[in-house]
Amino acid sequence: MTFLVDANVLSEPTKPEPAANVIEWLKSNERELAVDPIILGEIRFGIHLLPAGKRRQRLEQWFEKGVSHIVCLPWDAASGLRWAKLLEVVPRYPGRCGTAGCWRMGPGGRSAGCRG
């Protein structure tokens, strides 16, 4: 079985106090994880936005060591166009920067790149 995981699950180990059950689940299902290429890009983009320093360096190492090697689902032109069409019906939340990540996160949420 393959599990499609989102950024919040993948990034759990980077939190100051990660949830033990999520860490255990990631470890036990490591070989069955897959990610949408957009999610992989959002994580990497968020790391790029950080100022140079120890935190950014730690996250870059974490990303290169593990996250960048996770299986990505294939995404062709038709998939990209379908994704764009789906965004038409997703509500935009006030005070958000307007990125797709913000739309998906909804009230109280922020994508990695959101500054809104």
C-alpha positions as CSV (number, residue, x, y, z in Angstrom):
1,M,0.0,0.0,0.0
2,T,1.2,3.5,-0.8
3,F,0.4,6.5,1.4
4,L,0.1,10.0,-0.1
5,V,1.3,12.4,2.6
6,D,1.0,16.1,2.9
7,A,3.6,18.7,4.1
8,N,2.3,18.7,7.7
9,V,3.0,15.0,8.0
10,L,6.4,15.1,6.3
11,S,7.6,18.0,8.3
12,E,6.5,16.7,11.7
13,P,10.1,15.6,12.6
14,T,11.3,19.2,12.2
15,K,8.9,20.6,14.9
16,P,10.3,21.5,18.3
17,E,8.0,18.9,19.9
18,P,7.0,16.4,17.2
19,A,4.1,14.1,17.9
20,A,5.5,10.7,18.8
21,N,2.7,8.8,17.0
22,V,3.3,10.6,13.8
23,I,7.1,10.0,14.0
24,E,6.5,6.3,14.6
25,W,4.0,6.1,11.7
26,L,6.5,7.7,9.4
27,K,9.2,5.3,10.4
28,S,7.0,2.3,10.1
29,N,5.7,3.3,6.6
30,E,8.8,5.0,5.2
31,R,9.0,2.7,2.2
32,E,5.3,3.2,1.3
33,L,5.3,7.1,1.3
34,A,4.5,9.2,-1.8
35,V,4.1,12.9,-2.2
36,D,2.5,15.2,-4.7
37,P,5.3,17.2,-6.4
38,I,3.6,20.4,-5.5
39,I,3.9,19.5,-1.8
40,L,7.6,18.7,-2.3
41,G,8.0,22.1,-3.9
42,E,6.1,23.9,-1.1
43,I,8.4,22.4,1.5
44,R,11.6,23.3,-0.5
45,F,10.2,26.8,-1.2
46,G,9.5,27.4,2.5
47,I,13.1,26.4,3.3
48,H,14.4,28.8,0.7
49,L,12.5,31.7,2.3
50,L,14.2,31.2,5.6
51,P,17.1,33.5,6.4
52,A,20.6,32.0,6.3
53,G,21.4,30.4,9.6
54,K,21.4,27.2,11.6
55,R,17.7,26.5,11.3
56,R,17.8,26.8,7.5
57,Q,20.9,24.7,7.3
58,R,19.3,22.0,9.5
59,L,16.1,22.0,7.3
60,E,18.1,21.8,4.1
61,Q,20.0,18.8,5.4
62,W,16.8,17.2,6.5
63,F,15.2,17.8,3.1
64,E,18.2,16.5,1.1
65,K,18.7,13.5,3.4
66,G,15.1,12.2,3.2
67,V,12.3,14.3,1.8
68,S,13.8,14.9,-1.6
69,H,14.1,11.1,-2.1
70,I,10.4,10.3,-1.5
71,V,8.5,9.0,-4.5
72,C,6.7,11.7,-6.3
73,L,3.4,11.0,-8.0
74,P,3.6,11.6,-11.8
75,W,2.3,15.0,-12.8
76,D,1.7,15.6,-16.4
77,A,0.1,18.6,-18.2
78,A,-3.4,17.2,-17.8
79,S,-2.9,16.9,-14.1
80,G,-1.7,20.4,-13.8
81,L,-4.6,21.7,-15.8
82,R,-7.1,19.7,-13.6
83,W,-5.4,21.1,-10.5
84,A,-5.9,24.7,-11.8
85,K,-9.5,23.9,-12.5
86,L,-10.0,22.6,-9.0
87,L,-8.6,25.8,-7.6
88,E,-11.4,27.8,-9.2
89,V,-13.9,26.3,-6.7
90,V,-11.7,26.4,-3.6
91,P,-12.7,29.5,-1.4
92,R,-10.0,32.1,-0.8
93,Y,-9.7,33.1,2.8
94,P,-9.3,36.8,3.8
95,G,-5.9,37.9,4.9
96,R,-4.1,35.2,3.0
97,C,-1.4,35.8,0.4
98,G,-3.4,33.9,-2.4
99,T,-1.1,31.0,-3.0
100,A,-2.6,27.6,-3.6
101,G,-1.2,26.5,-0.2
102,C,-3.1,29.2,1.6
103,W,-6.3,28.2,-0.2
104,R,-5.9,24.6,0.9
105,M,-5.0,25.4,4.4
106,G,-8.0,27.6,5.2
107,P,-8.7,29.6,8.3
108,G,-5.8,29.7,10.8
109,G,-3.5,27.8,8.4
110,R,-0.4,29.0,6.5
111,S,1.5,27.4,3.7
112,A,5.3,27.4,3.9
113,G,5.5,30.5,1.8
114,C,2.6,32.4,3.2
115,R,3.3,35.8,4.6
116,G,-0.3,37.0,4.6
